[in-house]
Amino acid sequence: MDKTAKDWAAELPDGQLFLGGEWRQGTGAEIVSTFPADGSVNRVLSGASTSDGNEAIDRAKRAQADPSWRALRPHERARYLYRIADGLERNAARVSHIQSLDTGKTLAETQALALSAAGTFRYFGAVAETMDDDLTAQRGTALTLSVFDPLGVVAAITPWNSPIASDAQKVAPALAAGNAVILKPASWAPLTALELARIIDDAGLPKGLFSVLPGSGSQIGNLLVEHPDIAKVSFTGGTQTGRALAHKAAEKLMPISLELGGKSPTIVFADADMNQAIAGVMFGIFSSSGQSCIAGSRLFVQRAVYDEFVARLVAATKALRVGHPFDCATQVAPLIHPDHQSEVAGHVNRALEDGATLLCGGKPPMGDSFAKGNYFEPTILADLPNTARLCRDEVFGPVLAVLPFDDEADVIAAANDNDYGLACGIWTRDFTRAWRVGRAIRAGTVWHNTYKQFSISTPFGGDGDSGIGREKGRQGLRAYMRQKSIYTDLSGAPHPWAGPIPGST
C-alpha cells in the first residue's frame, strides 16, 4: 500500500542536529517546521547555538587537516561523492516526501530535485577525477605549474525554496575539492538538510567533515561568516542579507559567493510560437509557486500580439490546478509560510494601489481544502510602468506583471532597467534576434524558447543585486580551492644576480 502523508511524516528526521559526525540535541533556540499545505507541525527541534557552531567548526578544522582526508587523491575523494549520490538515488522517495512536507513543494518537483542532487554529487565526483592542474607556458629556465589546494573549512548557507538542490550545489564541489563543510539550512525548512546528513553519514564520510546547523541567520549565519577558521562562505538567499554578509567577509578578506534575488524579464516577440511561449511563461513564473530566484516575473510582449497573447495567457493561467502538494494533478502548491503568504499579498495590494489592473488571481483560493494552508492564486497584473514597485521588487511568489513593447531597442532598455541581473527568457523564431537580444541583456542566464532549464555542467549566477560568483560547471570546483603557482628551476646554475660564488669551481 502506498504511504500517506501521515506515514511519511512519521519518518521525518527526529530533530537532532548533525554536529561534526555526531547526532545530538541542539542547544539553541526552538525551530518549528510546519507543513505549508495545512499548517500542521512536522517537527519541533532545538536549533544550533553559538557553542554548537564553534564546536562544529573546531571539529571540521581538525578533520580537514587530517592527512587521512587532506592527502587523499582526487579520485579517492570522488568515491565518497559517488556513494552519496547512490544514497540519494536509493532514498529519493524519502527525500522527496520530506522536502514536500518541509517546503510545500509538489512531489513531482521534489522527486526531480532529489535526483538532481544525486546527479550533482556524481558530476563533481567525476570533475574531481578529471580536473587537471596546469602546466603553464615556460618563459624562462623554470618549469612552471599552477596547482589547486582546498581552502579548509567552508560554510554553505542555503535557502528554503529548493533545499536539497541548493545544498548539493554547494556541498558536493566543496567536498570534492577537499574541504570540510558546515551547512546552515533555512529555519523555515531545516529537515531536508538533516536527511542529507543522514545519507552522507551512511556513505562513510570521515567524521567531522560535515555538519548541519539549523539556526538563525543573526546568530549562526553571522558566526559562520565572522569565524576566523571559516575560509569561505557560499550563500544563496535574499539580496539584503547577502550584502550584509559581503561586508563581514570583506573585513576578513575572505572569499564569498552570493546567489541572490532576481526580477527576471521574459520577452515574447510577435513571431514567437504562441503556444510554446504561453506554456513557457507560465512555467517560468508559476511553477514552484513563483518561489524561485529566476522566476520570470516581468513579461514583455510585443505590442502587435499583446492583446491576443495576454488574453490566452490569462485563460491558461486560470486553468492551472492549485492544490495539495501530494496530489499528482497539482501544478501550484502552497507558499512556504503564512508570513510569506501575507508578504506576497502585500505586493499585489501595493500594485493595485499603484494603478495595476488585476487580470486574474490576486488572493488565496476559496474552499475548505485551502483554509489551513498558505495558498495563493496565480496572479497576473497589467497596466503598470516598468518603474512601478511590482516591476522593481522581488515578490518571490506566483505574481506576474505584463508590459507591452515596440521593438528590440525598447525591450532591451526596459529589461536592463533593473537592479537585478539573474535570468532572461526570449521567445522568437528568429535565432539571430534571440542571439542579439540575449547578448544585450544583463543576466547570468538567458533561455531561448524555453525557461528554467538547468544543467549541473553549465555555470549559474547573476550580476548586480543578483550576486557575485558562479556555481556549477567544472569551474565550480575551483571556486572552493586556492590556486598556487610553483616554479622549479631546470638550469642547475646559481642565479647570476649573486655574481661569482666564493669557493665555486
N, C-alpha and C positions, 0 to 999 in steps of 0.2 A: 504494500500500500504506500502511496506517495505521502511524504511527510507534509504536515500542515505548517502554517506559520508558527503555531504554538509549539509544535515539535521542534522546529529549528531553533526557536527561542531558548529551549532547554539546553541547546548545545553551544550557546554563546560562550565566549571566554569568561572565566569566573571573576574577572575584575582585578586579579593580581597583576602587578607590573613585571616586566622582564628587565631586570637590572643586572647588567654585567654577566649574563648567563644564568641568573637565578630568578625563580618566580617568588615574589614576595609582595606583601601588602604595602601599598604606598603610604607615605606619612604626610601627604599634602592635603589640600582642600578636596572636598567631595565633588565628584563629577557624575552627572546623571545622563545616561544615554537613553533617549526615547525613540519610539517607532513613529516616524512622521505621518504614517497613514492613520493612526488613531490616538496618538498621544500616550500609549501605554509605555511603561518603563521597561526597557531592555535590561539594564544593569545599573546599579549604583556602585561606584568604586571610589577609592581614595586615590587621588592623583599623586603625582610626584612632588616632593618638596625640594627646596634648595639642597638640603642634606642628601636626598636621594640622587639629585643631579650631580653633585660633587663626587659622590661615591662611584656613580656610573662612569664619569669622566676619568677618574683615577684608575678604575679597572680597565677602561678602554686604552688608556695610555700604556699601561703595563702589558696588556695583551698585544697591542700593535707593535711594541718594541721587542717582544719575544722573538728570538730567531726562528722558532718553530712556525711563526707566521711571516715575519718580515723577510726571511730568507727563502721563502717558497718561490719556485719558478712560476711564471705566469700560468703555464698550463696546469700546474698543480693547484693554484688558486681557482682556476676555472672549474675544476672538478666539484668544488663546493657550490658554485653557481649552478652547475648542471643539476646537482642533487636538489637544490632549492627549486629550480624550475620544474623538476619532476614532481616534487611535493605539491607545488601549486596546481599542477595539472591533475594529480590524483585527488586533491581536495577542492577542485574548482566549484563543485556544487555547494560545499560547505562555506567556502569563502564568499560565494555569490550571495547566499542567503544571509550570512552575517552582515555583508555590506548593505544589502537591501533593508534589513532591519535597522541598521545603523544610520542610513542616509535617506531612505525612502525611494531610492532608485528602482527602476523596474528590474526584474530578474533577467530579462533579456540583455539589458545593459551591463549588469554586474557580472553575469556569466562571461560576457565578452571582455570585460576589464580584468577578470581573474586570469583568463587565458592570455590576455595581452601582457600581464605582469610576468607570467611564466616565460613568454617569448622574450621579454626584456632581460631576464636573468640569463636565459640561454644565449641571447645575442651578445651580451657583454662578456660572458664566458668565452665565446668564440673570438671576440675582439681582443681579449687579454691574450689568447693563444697566438694570435696572428699579427698583433701590433708590433712593429719593429722599432728599435732605436735607429737613429740616423747617423750614417757615415757622411759627414759634411765634406764639401769640396775642399781639397787640400790647397792652401795658398802659401805654404812655407815649408819648413822642414819637419813640422809636427803632423802626426796623424790626429785628425780632429773628429770628435764624435759628440753627439747630443743624446743624452740618456734621460730617463724619467724615473723619479722616485716617488713613493707615496708621500702624501702631506703629513699624515699622522692620524689625529682624531678629527673626524668630520661630523658636523651637525646637520641633520636634514629636518627641516620644518615644513610640514605638508598640510594641505587644506582638507576641508570636509567633503568637497564635492565629488572627488574621484580618488578616494584614499589609496586603494591597492595599486592603481596605475601610477599615481604620483610617488608613492613610497618606492615602488620598484625602480622608477626612473632615476632616483637618487641613490638608493641603497646598492643596487646592482653595480653601477660603474664605480662607486666608492670602494666597495669590497674588492672588485676585480682589480682595482689599482693598488690594493694592498693596505688600505686604511682600516681603522675601526670606525664604527658609525653609531651615533646617538640619534635616534629618530623621535621627534616630538610630533605626534598627530594632533589634529584639532580637537578641542574639548567636546564639540558637538558630535563627533564621530570617532571615538577612540578605539572601538572594538576591532575594527578590521586590521589595524596595525598590530594589535596584540595577537590576532590569529596568524599574521605573517611571522611574528616572533616564534610562535609555536612551530611553524613549518621550518623556519631557519634553524631552530634548536634541534629539531628532529633530523635535519640534514647533517648535523655533527660539526657545525662551525665552532671553532675553538672558543671556549668561554671568555667572556669579556669583550669580544669584538663587536657585539651588537646589543643595544639596549633600546627599549621603547619606554618613553617617559611622557605619558599624557599629563597635561598641566596647563596652567595659564600662560599666555604669552608674556605677560608682565613679569612673571616670576621665572618660569623655566626657559622661555624664549630668550629673555634678557641674559639669564645665566649662561646659556649656550653661546651667545654672541660675544659676551664680555670675558668669558673664562680664558685665561692665558694659554691653556692647553688645547683649546679648540683651534684647529688650523684653518678651517674653512666652514662657512655656513652656506647651505643651499636652501633657499626659501621660496615657496610658492604660496601666494596669498594676496592680500589687498595692498594697493599702492602706498597708502599712508603708513602701514606697518613696515612695508619694505623700505621705504625712505628712512624711517627711524632706525631700522637695523643697519642700513648702509652707513649712517652717521657713526654708529657704535663700532662697526667694522673698520671704518676709516681711522678711528682713534688707535686701533691695534695694528694698522696697516695690514689687515687680514683680507684675503680674497673672499668675495661673496658673490653668489649668483642669485638673481632675483627674477622670478617669473611672476608677473603681476597682472593687473587688470587689463581690460580691453573695452573698446566701443567700436567693434569691427564693422566696416561697411560691406554691404553686398550690392553689387551693381548689375542691373538687368538692362541690356541693350535691346533695341527694338527687334533685332534679327534673332534673338535667343529662341531656343526651343522652349515654348511657354510651359509645357507640361513638366519638362525636366527642371526648369528654373523654379516653378512653384514648389515642386517636391523638395528641391534642394534648399530653398529659402526656408521652408517650414522646418526641415530637419536642422538647419543651422541655428535657428533661434528657439524652437520649441522642444527639441529632444533634450534630455536631461533637465526638463522643466526650465530651460533657459539658464540653469546654474552652471555656466561654463565660461571660462575666461575668454574663449574665442567665439562666443555666441555672435552670430551676425545680426546685431541689434539695430543697425541703421540700414534701411533698404532704399536704394536709389533706383528708380525705374524711369527709363527714357520716356519723355512726355508723349510720344506718338502712340505708345501702348499702355500708358499709365492707367487709364480708367479701366480698360479690359483686364489688365493683369491684376490690379488691386481687387477688382470685384471677384475674380476667380480665386485669388489667394484667400480672401475673406471667407468665401463659401467653403473652401477646402479646410480652412482653419476651424471653422465652426463644426466640421465633421470629425475632428480629432477626438479620440477617446481619452477622456480624463478618468483615471480610476486607480484602483488599488495596485501597488507595485507587484503583488503576487499574481495578478490577473494577466494572463498571456496576451489579452487583447489591449491592455493599457498602452497608450502612447505618451501621455503626460501624467506623471506621478506627482505626489505631494512635494512641497518645498521642505527644506531640512528642518525648520524650527518655526514656532509661532512668531517669534520676534522677526524672523526673516520674511515671513508672510506679510506682516504688518509693514515692513520696510518696502517691499515690492508694491503693496497697495498705496503707500505714501507717494512713491514715484508716479504712479498713474494719476492720483488725485492732483498732484502738482502740475502734471502735464495738462490736465483738463482746466485747471486754473489759468494756465498759460495760453489757452485757446485751442487745444487739440480737439479733434473730432474722434470720438470713440467709434470704431468700426465693428469691433467685437470684443468680447471678454470684459476685462476691467474689474473683476470681482471674484471672490470664491464661488465655486459652484454650489447650487442648492441641492438639498436632499439629505436623508438620514445617513447615507453611506459616506458623506463628506463632512458631516457635522463635527467630528472629533479630530479630523486631520488638517494638515496645513496646505490644503489645495488652493490653486489659483488658476483661473481660466486663461488659456492662451489669448493674448491681448494684442490688438493692432490699433495704432493711433495715427491719424493723418493731420495735415494742415498745420504742421509746426515748422518753423525755420530750423536750419541746421545749427543755429545758435541757441536754441531752446535747451532748457535744463535736461530734458529727456534725451536729447541728442548729444549731450556732453558727458553726462554722468553714467557710470556703470550701474545698471539695475540688478543684474545677476538673477533674472527671473524671466518668465515667458512673456516678454513685453517687446513689441516691435514698433519702431517709428518708420513710416514710409514717406519718401520725399521724391518729387519729380526732378528730372534734369534734362538739359537740352543736347549737349554734345560732350565730347571727350574732355575738353579743357574744363568745362563746367563741373563735371563729376569728379575729375582728379583733384581740382581745387577744393571741392566740398569734402571729399573723402579724407583728404590730408589735413583739413581744418579741424584738428582734434588733438588733444594732448597724448592720446594713446596711439600705439602703433604695433598691434599684435597680429592681426589677420585681415584678410580681404577675400571676398568671393566675386568672381566675374563670370557673367553668363552671356555668351555670344557665340555665334557660329564662325566668326572671323578670328582665326588664330592669330594673325598679325596684330589685330586690335587688342586681343587679350594679352599678348606679349607686351605690346607697347604700354598699355594701361597698367598691367601688373608691375612692370619695371618702374613706373612713375609713382606708384602708391607706396607710401611709407608704412611698411608692415613686415614682420618677420616671416610670415607665411602667406602665400597667395594661392588660392584654388581657382581653377578654370573649369567651369561646367560641373563642379562638384563642391562639397563643403564638409568640413570636419572629418577628412580622411587623414590618417596618420600612419607613419612607418617609423619604427624604432631606429632605422638606419638613416633617417633624414633629420637634420638638426631642427630644433624648435626653440623659439624665444621671441622677444619683442624689442621695441625701441621706445624712446620717450618714457612716458609713465607706465608703459608695459614691461619695463625692466631692463636688465643688463645680463649678458651672457647667453649661452645656448646649452640646451640639453639634447640628449640623443645623438646618434651618429657615432662614428669611430672617434671623432674628436671629443665626444662626451666623456670618454675615459680619461683623456689628457687633462680635462678640467679638474680632476681630482688628483693630479700629480704635480710634482715640482721638477722643472726642467734644469738639467745640469750639463754644462759643457766640459769635455775632457780633452786635454792636449797631451799627446805622447811624443816626445822627441824621437826622431828617427836618424838624426845626423850623427849622434855619438860624440859631438865636439862641444867643448865649453863655449858659452856664449861669448862672442867677440867683444862685447862691451867691457868685459873684465880685463881684457888685454892678456899678455902672456902670464901664465900661472907659474909662480916660482916652483922649481923642482920638477916641472913637467918635462917630458922628453919628446 
